[in-house]
Amino acid sequence: MDRHAAWFKERQEAKDELRAQVWLRADVSRRLRAIAARAGLSAEQVLAQLAHHAQMHNDGTVAVEPFTPSRGEDKDR
C-alpha cells in the first residue's frame, strides 16, 4: 500500500474512533481502578472493554454480560 493510501485508510478509521474524558464519582473510580489493577490493565482499557461488550436492547436499556477483562481484547484499540 502506498503512503497516500495508508494515510487515507488511517484517516477513515480515525473517524470511527472516540476519545472521551470521563469524570466518575470517587467510589466508582476506586472500584474501576481496583478492577483494572486485578486484571493488569489500565482503567481506560477496562472502560474500552466495557463499551465493547455493551448491548442496547429494543426498549433502550443498556446491558453488559459478565466478562473477564483481558489484555488480549485490547490489543487493537
C-alpha positions as CSV (number, residue, x, y, z in Angstrom):
1,M,0.0,0.0,0.0
2,D,1.5,3.4,-0.9
3,R,1.8,6.2,1.6
4,H,-1.2,8.1,0.4
5,A,-3.5,5.1,0.5
6,A,-2.2,4.2,4.0
7,W,-2.7,7.7,5.2
8,F,-6.3,7.8,3.8
9,K,-7.1,4.4,5.4
10,E,-5.8,5.7,8.7
11,R,-7.9,8.8,8.4
12,Q,-11.1,6.8,7.6
13,E,-10.5,4.6,10.7
14,A,-9.9,7.6,12.9
15,K,-13.4,9.0,12.0
16,D,-14.9,6.0,13.8
17,E,-12.8,6.3,16.9
18,L,-13.9,8.1,20.1
19,R,-11.7,9.8,22.7
20,A,-13.6,10.8,25.8
21,Q,-12.7,12.4,29.2
22,V,-14.9,10.9,31.9
23,W,-15.4,12.2,35.4
24,L,-16.5,9.5,37.8
25,R,-17.6,9.6,41.5
26,A,-14.8,8.7,43.9
27,D,-16.3,5.3,44.8
28,V,-16.9,4.4,41.2
29,S,-13.4,5.5,40.3
30,R,-11.9,3.4,43.1
31,R,-13.9,0.4,42.0
32,L,-12.8,0.8,38.4
33,R,-9.1,1.2,39.3
34,A,-9.3,-1.9,41.5
35,I,-10.8,-4.0,38.7
36,A,-8.2,-2.7,36.3
37,A,-5.4,-3.5,38.7
38,R,-6.6,-7.0,39.3
39,A,-6.8,-7.6,35.5
40,G,-3.3,-5.9,35.0
41,L,-4.9,-3.2,32.8
42,S,-5.4,0.5,32.9
43,A,-8.8,1.9,33.9
44,E,-9.1,3.2,30.3
45,Q,-8.6,-0.3,28.9
46,V,-11.3,-1.7,31.2
47,L,-13.7,1.1,30.1
48,A,-13.0,0.3,26.5
49,Q,-13.8,-3.4,27.0
50,L,-17.0,-2.5,28.9
51,A,-18.1,-0.4,25.9
52,H,-17.1,-3.2,23.6
53,H,-19.4,-5.6,25.4
54,A,-22.3,-3.2,26.0
55,Q,-25.5,-4.0,24.1
56,M,-28.6,-1.8,23.7
57,H,-31.9,-3.6,23.8
58,N,-35.0,-2.6,21.9
59,D,-36.5,-0.9,25.0
60,G,-33.4,1.4,25.3
61,T,-31.8,-0.4,28.2
62,V,-28.1,-1.0,28.1
63,A,-26.6,-4.2,29.4
64,V,-23.2,-5.8,29.7
65,E,-23.0,-9.5,30.1
66,P,-20.4,-10.7,32.7
67,F,-16.9,-10.9,31.2
68,T,-13.3,-11.1,32.3
69,P,-11.3,-8.1,31.3
70,S,-8.2,-9.2,29.4
71,R,-5.1,-7.8,27.8
72,G,-5.7,-9.8,24.6
73,E,-9.0,-7.9,23.9
74,D,-7.4,-4.5,24.0
75,K,-4.5,-5.0,21.6
76,D,-6.2,-3.4,18.6
77,R,-7.7,-0.5,20.5
